[in-house]
Amino acid sequence: MKRIYLFFSQLLIAGVIISSCTDDKYDLLQGTWERVNVEDINDPYRYEWVFQDGELTMYRISKEDPSDVSIRNSGYYSLEVNPLGTGLVLSNTSNSTWNDKWDVIKLDNEQLIINLEITGGIILREFVKKP
């Protein structure tokens, strides 16, 4: 009987730890992230993704005229945290390819790196946190 009690106690503790990690990562994700566009350094626009309370808004901003801002996409997000890693689930965006579970490679106070395996390759997005 003691073994069963010990097992369920450890299971409960693990659940609390995973839950607190999810909250921590969710808090880290909140805010504005500027995409590092290594594919096209001459792109006349910069791109920002804003994560706020489960909603994601993607902006395109002119480098020449920062007041020229347009919403490129929007949708919803959630985080899935487990002992094997973290996933960023996007949904209801107008880009159906993106409506999937992205692997979170790195998430801290400064960087967000995510990737999505698709047929024929991988989409990789790198961001830096804006103050």
DAKAJO-V184835 format. One record per run of one state. SS is the DSSP state (H for helix, E for strand, L for the rest). FROM is the first residue (numbers start at 1). LEN is the number of residues. If there is no record, write none. Layout:
BEGIN
SS|FROM|LEN  SS|FROM|LEN
END
This chain:
BEGIN
L|1|1  H|2|28  L|30|1  E|31|5  L|36|9  E|45|8  L|53|2  E|55|8  L|63|6  E|69|14  L|83|2  E|85|7  L|92|4  H|96|3  L|99|2  E|101|7  L|108|3  E|111|8  L|119|2  E|121|9  L|130|2
END
